[in-house]
Amino acid sequence: MTHGNDSDSSKKAWLDRPESATKIFWILCAVCALLFLADALYVKHPHFAAESWFGFYGIFGFVAFFGVVLAGAQLRKILMRKEDYYD
């Protein structure tokens, strides 16, 4: 005898299961950490002094993306319309 929940969970795609999303998150964190550490493995030829800092591009990218997200949240307040705006 099968229960409704058992058959539903077996039919879900692997990306729909919460444990798969958690695994993907931690795999991406590991890849980001490895790429951050890989910054120490090559010789840099910087144009500016800040480019020679360890992990500069990773940190710069994170801060820039964080700024874009914060700016988007503020822009949403300006551009957001009511649900029935076009009615």
Secondary structure, DSSP 4 states (H G I P E B T S, - for coil): ---HHHHHHHHS-TTTSHHHHHHHHHHHHHHHHHHHHGGGGS----SSGGGGSTTHHHHHHHHHHHHHHHHHHHHHHHH---TTTT-
